[in-house]
């Protein structure tokens, strides 16, 4: 079994790239723990070929959940996906494909509240100024999830 962090987001859409930027900040700490870091960006097909049935996934992405910008929310991997029934090759998301090809893969989503989405390279000033703190928060939450998982294995 492998633990993999998949960083998603579009770095050309301002704060949508927060998952990528945070992954860069914490990559060294994760690799020291034996966690593979995958930069998926917007290429969900690349991400899906990196997944195996017995993996534990940590998906890192920007989100708009109505929280304060920079807030990190952790939720079960199987909580999200679209309910779109009119699929084309461009309307699937990574989570949609994961449900189709690997419905039993376990993991967590680390959703970072964004401030703004627009066509622009780089994060908003707020997220840029708070990137180190957001990254520390994500890393801390990853460590908590892994510790809980380890505890569950011994129950």
C-alpha positions as CSV (number, residue, x, y, z in Angstrom):
1,X,0.0,0.0,0.0
2,X,1.2,3.5,-0.9
3,X,0.3,6.9,0.4
4,X,0.1,9.5,-2.3
5,X,-0.6,13.2,-2.3
6,X,-2.2,14.4,-5.4
7,X,-2.0,18.2,-5.9
8,X,-4.7,19.6,-8.1
9,X,-5.3,23.1,-9.5
10,X,-4.8,25.5,-12.3
11,X,-1.9,27.9,-11.7
12,X,-3.2,30.1,-14.5
13,X,-6.4,30.8,-12.5
14,X,-5.0,32.7,-9.5
15,X,-6.0,30.9,-6.3
16,X,-7.1,27.7,-8.0
17,X,-3.3,26.9,-7.9
18,X,-3.1,26.9,-4.1
19,X,-2.9,23.1,-4.0
20,X,0.1,23.1,-6.2
21,X,1.9,25.9,-4.2
22,X,1.2,24.2,-0.9
23,X,2.5,20.8,-2.2
24,X,5.7,22.5,-3.3
25,X,6.1,23.9,0.3
26,X,5.6,20.5,2.0
27,X,7.0,18.1,-0.5
28,X,10.3,17.5,1.2
29,X,8.5,16.7,4.6
30,X,6.1,14.3,2.8
31,X,8.8,12.5,0.8
32,X,10.7,11.9,4.1
33,X,7.6,10.2,5.4
34,X,7.5,8.0,2.3
35,X,4.6,9.8,0.7
36,X,4.7,10.2,-3.1
37,X,3.8,13.7,-4.3
38,X,2.1,13.9,-7.6
39,X,1.5,17.2,-9.3
40,X,-1.6,16.6,-11.3
41,X,-2.5,20.3,-11.8
42,X,-5.5,20.0,-14.2
43,X,-4.5,16.7,-15.8
44,X,-6.9,14.4,-14.0
45,X,-6.1,11.6,-16.5
46,X,-2.5,11.7,-15.5
47,X,-3.5,11.5,-11.9
48,X,-5.8,8.5,-12.4
49,X,-3.0,6.4,-14.0
50,X,-0.9,7.0,-10.9
51,X,-3.6,5.4,-8.6
52,X,-3.6,1.8,-7.5
53,X,-6.4,-0.1,-5.7
54,X,-4.7,-0.3,-2.3
55,X,-3.4,3.3,-2.2
56,X,-4.4,5.8,0.5
57,X,-4.9,9.2,-1.3
58,X,-4.4,12.7,0.0
59,X,-6.0,15.1,-2.5
60,X,-4.9,18.7,-2.1
61,X,-7.0,21.3,-4.0
62,X,-8.4,24.8,-3.7
63,X,-12.2,25.1,-3.0
64,X,-14.9,27.5,-2.4
65,X,-16.8,26.3,0.7
66,X,-17.8,29.7,2.2
67,X,-15.0,29.7,4.8
68,X,-12.3,32.3,5.4
69,X,-9.6,32.3,2.7
70,X,-6.8,29.9,3.7
71,X,-9.0,27.7,5.8
72,X,-8.2,24.0,5.4
73,X,-11.1,21.6,5.5
74,X,-10.5,17.9,5.6
75,X,-13.2,15.5,4.3
76,X,-13.5,11.9,3.2
77,X,-12.4,11.3,-0.3
78,X,-15.7,9.7,-1.4
79,X,-17.7,12.8,-0.3
80,X,-17.3,14.7,-3.6
81,X,-17.7,14.2,-7.3
82,X,-20.2,15.6,-9.8
83,X,-23.7,14.3,-10.3
84,X,-23.5,15.3,-14.0
85,X,-25.2,12.7,-16.1
86,X,-24.3,14.3,-19.5
87,X,-20.6,13.5,-19.7
88,X,-18.2,14.3,-22.5
89,X,-14.5,13.5,-22.4
90,X,-13.9,17.0,-20.9
91,X,-16.6,17.0,-18.2
92,X,-15.1,14.4,-15.9
93,X,-13.1,15.4,-12.8
94,X,-10.4,13.4,-11.1
95,X,-13.0,12.4,-8.3
96,X,-15.5,11.2,-11.0
97,X,-12.9,9.0,-12.5
98,X,-11.7,7.8,-9.1
99,X,-15.3,6.7,-8.3
100,X,-15.5,4.8,-11.6
101,X,-12.1,3.1,-11.7
102,X,-11.2,2.8,-8.0
103,X,-14.5,3.0,-6.0
104,X,-12.9,1.5,-2.9
105,X,-9.7,3.6,-2.7
106,X,-9.6,5.3,0.7
107,X,-8.3,8.8,1.5
108,X,-9.0,12.4,2.4
109,X,-9.5,15.7,0.5
110,X,-7.6,18.7,1.9
111,X,-9.7,21.6,0.5
112,X,-8.1,25.0,0.9
113,X,-10.5,27.9,0.8
114,X,-9.6,30.3,-2.0
115,X,-10.1,34.0,-2.1
116,X,-10.4,34.7,-5.8
117,X,-10.5,32.9,-9.2
118,X,-9.6,34.9,-12.3
119,X,-7.3,34.5,-15.3
120,X,-4.0,35.5,-13.7
121,X,-0.8,33.7,-12.8
122,X,0.0,33.5,-9.1
123,X,-1.9,33.5,-5.9
124,X,-3.9,36.4,-4.5
125,X,-2.0,38.6,-2.1
126,X,-3.8,37.2,0.9
127,X,-2.9,33.5,0.1
128,X,0.6,34.4,-1.0
129,X,1.2,36.3,2.3
130,X,-0.2,33.3,4.3
131,X,1.3,30.5,2.2
132,X,3.7,29.3,4.9
133,X,1.0,29.2,7.6
134,X,-1.4,27.4,5.2
135,X,1.2,24.9,4.3
136,X,2.0,24.2,8.0
137,X,-1.7,23.7,8.7
138,X,-2.0,21.3,5.8
139,X,1.0,19.3,6.9
140,X,-0.2,19.2,10.4
141,X,-3.6,17.9,9.3
142,X,-2.0,15.3,7.1
143,X,0.1,14.1,10.0
144,X,-3.1,13.9,12.1
145,X,-4.9,11.8,9.4
146,X,-2.0,9.5,9.1
147,X,-1.8,9.1,12.9
148,X,-5.6,8.3,13.1
149,X,-5.1,5.8,10.3
150,X,-2.3,4.1,12.1
151,X,-4.4,3.9,15.3
152,X,-7.3,2.4,13.4
153,X,-5.0,-0.4,12.1
154,X,-4.3,-1.5,15.6
155,X,-7.9,-1.6,16.8
